[in-house]
């Protein structure tokens, strides 16, 4: 048996205990209710195929987003891909999504606040982000950076449902790294999501990420070292954004990728979460890849995955 096959077989046996607190479900149910009832207050150019918009986060922050429509949207409702970008990047440019548009899909691509785009934050955060975005206000769950951005993207999914040209029965979420982790969480939290594609996802088995100091886990380890009195609170609050706790709640088909040489989002963390998904699922393993994942090869696989499940109604 090739070494990579042995590694995959080993990973498939992982059964990591969940870490959620007793109020995990109630906490997110309340957050979802707020996301659905607080007005989005969409602004910007709300007509045409390329729409440069803002919608408001729960704290009133204007979240800059692209809403892009393919030509087919002039004739019928179209599926949509909600894109969650990687850490320190941005919503990008409309041309970045030409593949999805050519396939007849709309795209909604928001910024993560305070990263590489133009979106700021109405919520003030302690620290300067040098230890990673996870650590900002991590001692204060409902004002934490993580809560702000996860609810921002829940509201982006609501924007998809409320856009007349979009078919609310064909909403997909996708992203790489930071974005892949959020995509998995969204798929568990919002039952309107019909498809999830998570590339080398972050926010998976966070206890292991901290213990191995992998990627953003190193910043979290540094934070806990600097503030040992906060260690238990930090670990508890992180559990609300750990996909080890969300995975069993996902009901839509899921495509997950990992690179066996990934030291940022290690494959054991990704597969530990994948093993807990009960829905229809596929795992794309790239034995020689690091955090870049499958790149162009995987982009083709994602497109085929989307077409397979969204072909009805076209």
N, C-alpha and C positions, 0 to 999 in steps of 0.2 A: 504494500500500500504506500503510495507517495506520502511524503511528509505532510504536505498540505491537507491531504485527505484525512490523515491521522489527527491533525489539529482540528479540523472541522468536526470530526466525529467526537472529539473530546469536548468541544464547545457545545455540541448538541446535548450533552448530558448535564449541563449547568442547570441548577434549580435554586436560584438565589431567593432567600426570604424577602418578602415585602416589608416596607418600613413605615407605612402610612400610620398617622395618628388616628384616634377614634373619630375625630371630626373631619377627616379628609373629604368624605363625600359631601357633608353639609357645607363645608367651606367652599367647595367648588360649585355646588348648586347655587349658593348665594351669589357667588361671583358671576355665574352665567346669567342669573336673573338680572343683575345690575347691567351686564353687557347688553342684554336684550331690551332693557327699559330706559336706560339713559340715552337721550337723543344723540344720534351720530353727528348731526350738524355738518353735513357734507358741504364743501365749498370748492370752488374752482370751475374749470370748464367741464360742464356736465353733458356736453353733446359731442358728437364726432367719434372717430375710432381711436384717437389717442387723447386720453383725458388725464390731465395733471391735477389731481385732487388732494384735498385734505379731509380727513374725518377726525373726530375728537376721541381721544382716549378717555377713560373713566374720570381722569383728573382734569379734563379739558385741554390736554395737550393736542395741538393740531398734528396729526400723523400724515406725513407726505406719502402719497401713494400714486402709482400708475394704475389706471383702469384702461386696458387695451382691448379692443374688440376686433375680431376678424370680419372680413366682408360678409360672411354668412349671417352675421347678426342683423343685417338689414332685412333678411327674409324670414328668419326663425330664431327662436331662443337657442343659445349655444351653451355648451359646457364651459367650465371655468377652472383654471389652475390658480390657486392662491399660493404665491411664491414667498418663501421665508428665506431670506438671504443668510450667508455665513457671517461669522463674527468680524466686526470692524469693517464691514463692507456697507453697501447701501442698496436701495431699490434698483440701482443701475439705470440703464437707458432703454427706451422702447425696443431698440434693435436687438437687445440681449434676449428677447423672447420670441424671435421670429419663428423658431421651430414650432412652438405651441400655437402661434397664430396661423401658421401655414397648415396646421392640422385642424383648423376650425375651432380652436379653443380661445375663449377670452382669457385674460390674465389680470390678476390683481396683485400688485407687488408693492407692499409698504416698506418704509424704513423701519429698522429697529432704532428707537430713539437714542440719541447721543453717540451713535457710532459713525459710520462713514458718510452718512447722508446729510440732509438739511433739517432733520427733525430734532427739536430740543426736548425739554421736559418741564412741565409745570410743577412736578414733584421734585423737591430738592433731595439730593442724595449725599450721604456722608462719604468721605474718601474721594479719591481722584481716579478710581478705576485701574490703578496700577496693579492691583491684585486680581483684576478681572471683574467683569460686569456682575457676576454672581454675587460678589461681596457687598455691593452697594445697598445700604439699608437692610442688610440681611438679618439684622437683629430685630427688625420691625416688619413682620410678614406682609401686612396689607399695604405698606408703603415701600416695599422692597422693589428694586429694579426688576427682578424676575416677575413679580406679580404685575407690574405695570406693562411689561412687554408681552407677557402671555395674554393678558386681557386685551391689549391693543390688537393682537392677531385674532382673538375671538371676535372682535368687532369688525375686523376685515372680512371674516366669513359672513357676518351679518350683512355687510355692504354687498357682498356677492348675492345673497338671497334677495336683497331689496333692489337690485339693478334690473330693470324690466327686460333687458336683452338677454339676461342670463337664465339658464335652466336650473332652477333650484334643486332639481333632483340629480344633477350631475356636477357636483362641486368636488374638486380634488385639492388636496394640499400637498405641497412638496417643498423640499429644501435640503441643503447640505450642511453638515456639522451642526452649528447652533440652530440653523433653520430646520434641519432634519429632526432634531430633538423636539423643537416646538411643533413641527408637523405631527409627530406621534401623539403629543399631548392634546393637540386640537382634535385629532381623530377620535380620541377617547372622550373628550368633553362635549363635542357638538355632534349630535346624531344626524344633522343635515349633511355632514361630510360623507361622500360616497366612495372616496378613494384616497389613499395616502401613499406617498412615495418619499421615503426617508433615506437620504444618502449619508453614510458614515455618521450617524446621528450622535449628537451630544446629549446631555441630560439623561444618561443611562447608567444605572448602578453607581450612584454618586459616592457611596462609601468607598468603593474600589478606586474610583478616580482620585479621591483624596489620599487614600493609602498609598497608591502608586505614583502620586504627583504627576499624573498624566494630563497634558494640556492645561485647561483651566483648573484642574484639581490641584495643581501646584500653588496657584494663588489662594485657593481656599485653605490649603494646608498652612500657608504662610499667615493667613488671616487668623486661623485658629491658634497658631503659635503666638501671634501678637496679642490676641485677646482670649486667653484660655478660659476666662470666666464666662465667655459667650459660647463655648464649644457645644454644649448640649442644645442651646437654643438654635445655633446655626445648623446643626445636624437635623434638628426637628424641622426647621423652616425649609431646608433644602429638600426634604422628603415630599413637599407639596409640588415640587417641580421635577421629580425623579420618575422617569418612565417605567421603572420597575413597578411602580404603584399604579400607573395608568394602563399598562399593556393589556391586562385582562378585560378592560372595559371597551376596547376597540372592537367595533362591529363591522367595519367596512374592509374590503380587500386592501392588503398592505404589501408593498414592495420595499424591502430593506436591503441596503448594501453595506459591505464592510471590506476593508483591506486588511489582510492578515499581518501586514507590517506596520499598521497604523499605531503610532505611539501617542497621538493626540486624543483620539476616541478609540481606545483599544478594542479589538474584536471581541474579547470576552465580555466587555460591558454591553456592546451592541447585541450580541447573541443571547446574553442573559435576559435581556428585555424581549427579544424576538421569541424566545422559547415560551414566554408567558402570554403571547398573543393567541387568542382562540379563534380569531376570524380567519378567512381565507388569506393565505400569506405566502410570500416567496422571499427567499434569501439569495442575494447575489453576492458571491464571495470572490474577491480578486486576490489570489494568493501572493502576488509579488507587489501589490499596491500598498502605499501608505495612506495618508489622510486625503490624498487626491482621489482615492476610490477608483471607479472604473472609467471616469472621464467620458470621452466620446462614445466608447462602447456602451457604457451604462446609459448615456443619454438616449441612445437608440432603444435600449431595453425599456426605459421608462415610457417612451413614446408608444411602443408596442403594447405595453401594459395598459396605458390609458386607452388606447384604441380598442383593446379587447373588451374592456368593461363599459366603455362609453359609446360603443358603436350604435347601440339602439337609439332611435330617435333622431339620427342624423339624416 
